[in-house]
């Protein structure tokens, strides 16, 4: 039986796919006969470990990088869906065109779909200047921290992969670097660390509220994508 592995960094992203609560962290979780997910935490090291685990232990025949992304293009706004033709790291990894096309054909007509490449980053890209520089280097329209590692594992193992990412932060409103200090690897908030950052001014309440609102828009789109395309993910 052929199954697809979906690598997800954060629990909030996983909630767009399954209603299961308290998902085991960094373990394979079968959703049905054809889909298995792994909530791995943020960043390329965690994503690579998860992708290798899904291939070695779950015998998946394809990989999906699923979640939110930051815009590198001023035209992109929260809720825009990116189904990229490639992932740009030090090299370019093309996504599976036939699989991507099947997914896109199942989407609701109202979604704004962008096919341009996404860039991989080892760390949070937290300013507009950094985003513009990455866009110029890579030619990408969006950035995330996991897709590059997943793409590399797919290339090494010879299995297809696709990327499903929704913009959560536009170019001119990037998540501050201090945000990483208040989040667990799976995206849950550390309350004491958050309070400390608010008190010392490294995070501002207005920024957090804006970031949370934009993230909710992105997660709503991710849920719509799953509802429309679940059959095509496998």
N, C-alpha and C positions, 0 to 999 in steps of 0.2 A: 504494500500500500504506500503510495506516494504522499508525502506531507510537505507543507510549507512552513518554514520557521520565520517568525516575526520577532525582530529584535526591537525592544522598546526601552528607552532610558528611564522614564519616570512613571510612577503609579498613576498620575493624572492622565497620561496618554493611554495607559493600559485600560483605564476605565472607559475609554471610547470604544473598546473592542469587547469587553466582557463585564458583566455585572458582578462577577465573583469578587468578594471583599477579602482583604488581607491576603492577597496573592503572595505566595512564597517568593522571597527575593533571590534573584540570580539562580533560579531553577526553571527547568522546562515545565510548562503548564499546558497540557493538551486542552484545546477548546472543543474539538470534535475529531472526527476521523481524519481530517485533512489539514487542520491548522494547529500549530503549537507555538506558544509565545514564551518569551523570556524577558523579564524585567531586570535589566542588568545594571542600572545606574548610568550616570552621565560620563561621557568621555570615550576616546578611542580605545583605551586599554580594556575597559569594561565591555565595550561593544565587540571587540575582537574575541575576547574570552567567551562571550555568549554565542557568537556566531560559530566558533569552532565547536563549542559544546553541543549546539543544535545539530551540527553536521556529524560529529563523531558519535554522539550518544543517541540522537533521535533519528538519524538517517534522513534528514530533510533533503528534498530534491530541489529546493529553491529558497532564497532568503529575501526578506523584505525589511527595509529600514523605515520605521514608522514613527511619526511624531511631529513636533513643531520645529520651526526654523526661523532664522533671522533674515530679513530682507537685505540684499546688497544693491537693490535698484529702487530708486525713489518712487517708481510707479507701483510697486508692490505694497499692499496694505494687509493688516490682520484679516485672516480668513481666506486669502488667496491660496489656491492649491498648486503645489509644485510637483509635477511628475516628470522629473528630469530625464533627458536623453543620456546624461553621463554624470559621473561624480569626478570632480577635479581634486586630485591630491598632487603629489610630485609627478604623477602620471594621470592619464584619463581612463576611467573605467566606464565603458558604455553599459547602460541598463538594457534589459531584454526588450527589444522593440515590440515583438508580438504580444508578450505578456502585458506590457504597458498599454498597448493599444486596446486590448480586451478590457482592461480596467477603465480606461478613459471612456470607452463606448457605453459603459454601464452607469456613468455619472449623471446626476441631475443637470439639466441644461443651464441652470442659473449659476453654477459654480464657475469661477474664473480660473482656468487651468493654464499654467505656464510650463513649458517643456524644456526651457533652457537649463544648462547644467547647474548643479549645486556644488559648492566648495566645501571641503573638509577642513576643520580647524581643530588643533589640539587643545585649545582653550577658548573661553568665552570671548567673543568679539564685542567689545562693550562701548565703542564710540563710532560716530559717523565717519570720522577720518579713517579708522581702521577698516571699516566696511568698504569705503570707497577704494582704499588701497588693495584690499583683497579682491574686489571686483575687477580692478584693472589688471591684476596679476593673473587671475584665473578665468576671466570671462564669464563667471558664474552670476546667477541672479539671486542666490540665497546661500546660507551657510548653516551647517550644523556640526556637531562634534562626533557623531557616530557613523555616518554613512560611508566615510572613507574606509574605515576599518572593516565594515561589513562587505563593502565592494571588494576589498583585497582578499578576504577569505573566500568569497564567491569565485574570484578569478583563480585562486590557488587550488580550489577543489573542483573547478570546472562546472559549477552549477549556476543557473541563471539567478539574477537578482533584480529587484526594482526598488525604487525609493518613493515613498508617499509622505510628503512633508507639507505642512500648512504654515504660512507666515504668522508668527505671533508678534514680532516686533519690527516696525518699519525702520528705515535707515536712520531717521532723525530722532528716534526714541529707542535707544538700545538699552538692554538691561545693564545696570552698573556692575562693575567687576566685584564689588563688595557683596553682591547678591549670592555669589558662590559660597561665601563664608557662613551664610545663614541657612543653607540647604543641606540636607542629607543627600547621599549619592542618588537616592531614588526620587528626589524632588520634594520630600517632606520638609517642612520648615522646622528649624531649631528655635523655639520660642525665646530662650534666654539670649542666644546670639543675635536674634533679630532685634530684641529690645536694646541690646548694647549698641548695635549699629545705628538704630534710630536716635539714641541718646548722643552718640558721638558725631552724628551728622553724615556718616559715610553712606547712609541710606536715608531718603526722604519719604515721608508717608505718602505724599502726592504721587511720587514716582512709582511706589509700590502699588498703589491703587490703580494707576494707569496700566502698569505692567500686568497686573492681575486681570483687569478688564479685557485687555488685548488677548491675553492667553485664553480666556474663556471663549472669545470669538473664534480663536483657532481651534480649540477643542470641539466646539459645536460643529465646525466644518469637518473635522476628523470623524466625528460620529456619523455625519451624513454620508461621508465616503464609505465607511464600513457598512452601513445599512444598505447602500446601493450596490456595492461591489463584492460583498463577502464571497459569493460563489466564484468570482473571478480571481480571488486571491490564491486559491489552491491550484 
